[in-house]
Each structure stands twice: as structure tokens, then as C-alpha cells.
Amino acid sequence: MKNISILFAALVWMSCGTKTIEKEVVPGPDDVVSLTPTQYAAASIMLGKIDRKVMSTAIQVNGRLDVPPQNLMTISAPLGGFVKSTSLLQGTKVKKGDVLVTLENQDYIQLQQDYLDNVSKLEFLEAEYNRQTELAKENINAQKSLQQSKSQFESTKAAVKGLEAKLAMINIVPASLKDGKIQSTISLYAPISGFVTTVNVSPGQYVSATEVMFKIVNLEHVHAELEVYEKDIRKIFIGQKVDFLVTGEDQHRAASVYLLGKEISPERTVRVHCHLEKEDPSLLPGMFLTANIETAAHEVDVVPTRAIQSFEGTSVVFFVSGENQFKAVPVKTGTVTTEFTAIELPDKIDRNTSIVVDGGFQLMGLLKNTQED
């Protein structure tokens, strides 16, 4: 940091619509910004003291938000068909059991016909099997006839059970077909409550059984998945506190370590599963985040976070060095919380000296402008 000292005296006057600002530089100590009483008042400077607090050291990691597997559902057609109707859009809120889409296909009709045919055959084969059983008891028929009858009956019975399972997959109740009512359409229902995140179909489109039509996510249990480097994983324990920021936001949120992964990824990281202390519906799966995992706690020097300024890649704090004079002192920063930042002071700095809590940004502006001059 270069030696600088500056005293700005702003003389503003209007002449023919032109504004002139004069600057006066006065010699002073190293790295000291000197202000006039007017500049001091305009800067709204508020002073404070270095404090001592018990703070935890922290491991900074990256991660993202996610939901449990059971809270993310992919909807496909068990049996392909044409989309007859759907009103879903991305972001639509649905409840478990709501109709998502109606499909139609001739295969649905054929499946129901096959079921009714086999049910009819089964009734006949069951009666025939019972008749052959009675005849066998009286030694009237051959054993072969009984075995053939039993085989046909059991085979058809299995076919009926299989068709019933297929009908259940497309939400057709076999009992509803007993009176011969055959339907050409089927409806698919929401398996969970949540929000629709993906819509890949539109009316008239044909979808196969392998195509993803919709995705639904339930946001009730959003959690954080952190990637911790293997060198730090021994410092992580279940129950440790976590402070995290979602990318693009400045709101700190709290969580705690719930599970530790047991596998090291190719990037030499271990997955750490964390539960949020408070549910927040504004958080969405996939959001990236940075987090601090608290480890050992000890007493350290701290200053309000807003007192820390950045100068040429170095963190500095302004100390009072005289009347309306402030010295920029480089410091090493440690753990950061919502309000305070841990610092390590140079050996020759008196920690009892007052510091600039508010107004440091304006002082830093003067410091940078002087370097440019």
C-alpha cells in the first residue's frame, strides 16, 4: 500500500452553468485519510471498538438444494396413447389424486376385450374342472382328462390375473367391466402433491411408455447437499451447524449436518446431507449455494462485517489515528457470520483503538482516488 495523505476541500460555485471542484493535498502520516469537519459530517462516520466473541472456525464448501427421491415424481404412460386433454403448465400446483392427463388408444379397448373373454372362459373352465374332479372320484373318467381340464383352468386363471394387473396399471378397475362397459380413454393421476416442473406433451400428441410427460416436485422437505473435500471430511460430524447462502441472494439460512456420504467422488469430495432448520417455499431444487460448516469454537477478535473494506485484494479496517484522521490497516479475516467477521490484527496495532464501523466505504473511495492521482 502506497504512502498517502489527503485533505479534500470542495469549493463549489456556479458560474455560467459550470461547476468547479478544487482539491487541496496536505502532507500527513502513512496510509492516513484526513477529513475536514464538513467532510467528516458528510461521510456519516460511526466509530466502534474491536470485540471478543466465541466463534466457530468454518469450512467453506459449495453445494445445491435438492429434495428426497420420494418428493420428485416422473409421470409416464404405462401403455402408450394419444393425449386427449391436459391443462397443466409449468408451475401448476396439484394435489395427490388430481387428473393430470387423459389418454386414448385402441389398445385400451383390446385389453379390456381380452380380459372379458378370459373371464368368460374361466367360468366355463372352472365348471368343467369341477365336473372332471367329481368324475375322477367315481373312477368314471381317465386321469388324463382331469389333468387337461386342470391345466386349462389354471392357465386361463393366470391370464385373467395378468390382465387385471395390466388394467390396474392404466387405472381401469376390472370390476367395472363386469357389465360390459368398455372405455376408450384412461386418466393418469398425480401420485403426490406438489408443483409441476416439466410438461412435455400437448393434446393430440402420441406418447410411448418410455416418454416422460410430466415431473412433479414436492417442496416440503428441501435439503442441502454439500460437497466437502476429503481433507476436511474428518472435521465434519452429524449435528454440526451450517450457515449457507443461495447464489444471487444475501439472506443467510441455517441448517445442520444430518448424513455423511460414504463414497469419495472422482473430484475427491464427499456428499454431506443437511436438513434446513426452517422450511422456505421460495427455495427450489437445483439452486446452487455456498455454505460454512462450523467446527471448533474459540474466542477471537471480531468487528462488524460492514467495517471490513477491500483494497487491492487486501481486507482493511480503518483505525482512528487522530482528529478526523483514519489509518487503513490490513487485517486477516476468518469466520464470517451475518453480523461479525473474525480478524487477526498486525502485532503493533492496539486493539483498544476505535475503528470505523460505518463510513469506511467513503474513506476507501478517497484512498483509491488518491492512488489514481
N, C-alpha and C positions, 0 to 999 in steps of 0.2 A: 504494500500500500504506500503510495507516494505521500510526501510531506505536503500538507496543505493547510491553509488557514484563510478564511474568507469572511468578509463582512459585506453583506449586500445592503445598499441604501437605495431604495427605489424612489426616484423622484418622477412623479407622473404629472404631466401638464398637457393641456390640449392647445394646439396652435394650428389653425387651418386644417383641422381634422386629422393631425398627425400626432401619434403617441411616442414619446421618447423615454427609455429606461436607462439610467446611468448606474454603473456598478463600481463600487469602491472596494479595493482589496487591502486589508490591513494585516501586517505580519503577526503571527501567533504561534503557539506550540504545535507539535506534530499531530496530524490526524485530528485536528480540532475544528469544529464548526462554530463560528461566533455569530450571534444574532443580535440585532438591535432590539430594544424593548418592543418596538412595533412588530418586528418580525416574530419575536417570541410569542406575543399575544396572538398573532395571526396563525401560528403553527398549532395552536391548541395543545401545547405540550403538557402531558401529565407524567409526573415522576412517581417512582415506586422503589422498592427495595428487593434485593435478591432474597429468596425464601428457601427454607429447607423442608423437603417433603419426602415421605416414604413412597418411592415409585418402583415399579417393576421394570426390569430390563425386558426388552421385547424383541421378538424375531419377526422381521417383516417378510411377508410372503404374498403371493398372488393366488387368485382362485376365481371361482364363479359360483353363481347361485344355481340351485337345482331343486328338484322335487323327488320324493321317493318313487320307485318304479310303479307302485300301485296307483299313484296320482297322475300318471301320464298314460292315456289310453289311445291306441291307434285303432281306427274303425275301418274294417274291410268287409266286403260281401262274402259270406261263406260259400255262396253259389252265385256266379256271375249273373248280371242282368242289366237292363236298361233303366236309367234313372228317370222315374216318372215325375217326382216332385221333391224339392228340398228348399227350405227358406233360410238355411244357415249362411252366415257371413263370419269372417274372422272377427273374433271379439264377442260373438254372441254368447250370452250366458245361458246355460242349460242345466236342468235338474235331472237327476237319475230317473230313467223311465220315459223321458221325453222322446217323441219321434224325431229322428234325425233325417231320415230319407225313406222314400217309398220306391221300391224296385219292381219291375215286371219282367217276366220271361216265360216262354213256353215250357221250359224245363221244370218250372214250379208245378205246372199243370200235370206234366207227365209223372213227376214224382208222387203226386197225390193219387193219380190213377193207379200207379204201381202198388201203392200202399193199399188202396181199397181192394184191388184184385187179389192181393196176397192175403188180406184179412178174410175175404170170402173163401179162398181156397183153404185157409187154415181151419175154418169152421167145418168144412167138409172132411178134411184130412183128420181132424180130431175125432169126429164122429166115426170115421172109418177105422181109425186106430183103436178106439174103444170097442168097436164091434169085433175086430180081429182078436183083441185081447180076450174077450168073452168066449169066442170060438176056440181059442187055444186052450182055455181052461177045460173045455169039454172034449178036447182032442179031436175036434171036427176038422180044423184046417191045418195046413202044413206050417211048420215053424218059419219057413221062408216067407210066407205071406205076411206073417206078423212082423218080421224084421223089415220088410219092404215098406209096410204101412207106417211103422215107427220112424223109419229113415225119412220118408217124405214129410211126415208131420213135423219132425224136429227141424228139418231143413227149411220148411216154409215158416215155421215159428221164428227161426233165427233171422230170416229175411224180413219178417214183419218188424222185429226188434230193431234191425238195422235201418229200415225205412223210417221208423218212429224217431230214431236218433237224428237222421238227416232232416226230417221235418222240424224237429225241435231247434236245430241249428239255424233255420230260416224263420223261426218264430211262428210256426204253424202248429197248433195244438191238435194232435191226432184225434182226440175225442170229438173235435168239432167237425170231423169229416164223416162221422158215423151216419149222418143223414144224407150224405151225398153232396154236400155243398163244397164245391171246389173253387179256390180263389186263384186269380192270375197275378196278384201282386202280393208283396210282402213288405213289412216295415221293419227297419232297424232302429233300436232304441239306445239312448245314452246309458252306458254302463256305470258312469259316475257323474256327480255334479261338478260343474266347473265352467271353463271358458273354452270356446272353440278357437284353436290356434292355427289350424290348417284346413282349407277347403279346396279339394282337387276335382270336384265334379260339378256338373251343371245338368239341368233337365235335358233328356234325350240322349245323353252320353251312355255308351256301353262301358261297364266296368267288369273286370275279371276278378276272380277270387284273390289274386295276389296284389291288386292295386290298393293303395292307401287312399281312402276317400276323405276321412276327417281325422284330426287329432284333437283331443280334449285334455286340458290340464286343470287339475285342482290345486289352487294356490294356498290351501290351508296349512301346509307344512313345508314351506320353502326353507331350505337349509343351505349352508355354505360348504363348498368342497374346496379345501385349500391344498396347495402343492408345496410341501415342505422338503427342502433338500436333505439328503441322507445325513449330512454332517450335523444337522440340527435336530433330527428326529428324536435323539435320546433326551433332549431337553423338553419334549412335549409329553404331557400327561393328561389323562381324562379329567375333565373338570376345570382345566385352565381357562381363564378369561380371554376373550378375543374382542378386539376393537377393530371394526372394518369400515371402509368407505367404498361405496359403489362408484364405479368410474363415471366421471362427469358430475358428481354430487359432492357437497361439502358437509353432509349430515352424517355424524358418527353413529354407528349402531353397535349393539353389544351381542355377543354370542358366547358359547362355551364349547370346549372340545368334548365330543361325545364318543367318537370312534377313531381308532388309529388303523390305517391300512397296514397290511402285512406283505406288501409287494413293492419293490423298487422299480420304477418305470425306466424306459431307455434314457430319459432325461435326468436320471438319478434323483428323482423325487418320490415322496411317499404321500398318498392321499390321506388327508385328515378331514373327517366329517364333523361339522359343527352345527349345533342347534341354536337358533336365534332366541334371544330372551323375550322378544316381543314380535308377534305376527304383524306384517305390514303388507296390505293388499297392493301397494304400489310396486313391490318388488316382483320381478319376473324371472323365471328360469332362464339361464343363459347369460345374465348380466355379469360382467367382469367386475372384480373388486380387488382392493389391496387391504391387507389385514396385518395387525400387530398382535402376536400371541405373547401374553405376559408370562414371564418366567420368574427368576428370583427377584425378591423385593429388598431394597436397601434405601437409606436416606441419602439424598443428593441435593445439590443446589438447583433451584428452578427459577425461571422467570416466566411471566405471561407470554404465551406463544406469539402474540402480536408485537412483543418487544423485539423479536428477532428480525433482523434485516439481512438482505443478501447483497454482497458487494464483491464483484469479480469472482463469483463462485465460492466465496467465504461467508460464513454466518458471522454477523457482528451485532453487538449491543452498544448503544450509546450511553456512556457514563458521564455524569456531571463532573466537569473539570474546572469550573469557575463560574462566575456570574454570567448567565446566558451563554455559556460555553459547554460544548459536549464533545467528548472524545470517542471515536469509533474504535472499539476493542474487539478483535477477533475472538470467537469462542468456539469450542467443540460442542455440538449438540448431541443429545442422547434420546431417551424415550420421549415421545410426543403424545400428549393427551388432548382432549378438547380444549382445555384452558391453559395448561402449562407445558413447558419444554424443559427437560433436564439439560444443564450446561456444565462444561468444565472450563474454569477460568485460568488465564495465564497466572503464573506464580506471583508476579509483582502487583497484581490488581487487588485492591482492598474490597472484599465482598460487602462491606458495610456502606460503600459509596452508593449514592442514589443513581438510579438508571432511568432512562426514558421509556415509559410504557406506551404512551400514545404520542404521536408526532414524529416518530422515528422515520416514517416514510418521507416526510418533508425534509428532514435533515439529510437523509440519504440522497435525495434529489439534488441538494446543494453540493454534496460531496462529489457526485457523479458529474455535475455540470462543471465543477472546478477542474476535474481531471480532463474533460474535453477541452477546456480553455488552455 
